[in-house]
Amino acid sequence: MSKRGQPTDYAAELEKEYARWDEVFTKGGSDPFWTDGVNLELTRNHILYYKEQLAKQENSLFGLPDVYYRETPPEVDPNYMARPDDIRENARKAMEIIDADANLKFVREQAPSLSEAQLKQFCIAAIINYAENLRRAIAVDDLVIMRRYEHPDSYLESFESAAMRIRDPNCTRRINDNLTACDPENDEEIGEDCSEAEQSESEPEDDFQLRLF
């Protein structure tokens, strides 16, 4: 049964899982923590599960659907990553962009002069670590981490946000007054920057994109 209480259309779910397997195998996924190989194995398990459920169904007037007879995808090395060369090249380009970013340079220059309260409130260590995470990933050829930086705009926005907070005298005054809020207009909460950096260093309890049965 589906979550809404309706009978599960196992054939339709099977079609989706096959399509997903093909997509991840050829183009790769976007999971920030796990390799494509791990996600492909999970998808393969889903395919096996749905085939099993279809085989258990009774009173079928038309037999099993064609998708049931489609060959089950092979097992894949858990370290497999699609388009590895593209990921490496995009990571290299992202590293160049990040290293050249004026806002990050400003944050690094100002960090030694900030108080402990400011460093914590502005999440300076986390902001600077975004660049260092990518540098380390390139050095050890960690494709999963490098893939996070293929579109570095969100990181550049974090650098800009941190620089804005450092430059804003109202932020400094409010921190000295022991106020916790320091959010420029139309900016994300600084807590999200810190939590994201912390999360990226540890593995999630659950898979990012796929559920386990």
Secondary structure, DSSP 8 states (H G I E B T S, - for coil): --TTSS---HHHHHHHHHHHHHHHHHH----SSS-HHHHHHHHHHHHHHHHHHHHH----SS-S-GGGGS-------TT--SSHHHHHHHHHHHHHHHHT-HHHHHHHHHGGGS-HHHHHHTTHHHHHHHHHHHHHHHHHT-HHHHHHTSSTHHHHHHHHHHHHHHH-HHHHHHHHTT------TT---HHHHHHHHHHHTS--SS-SS----
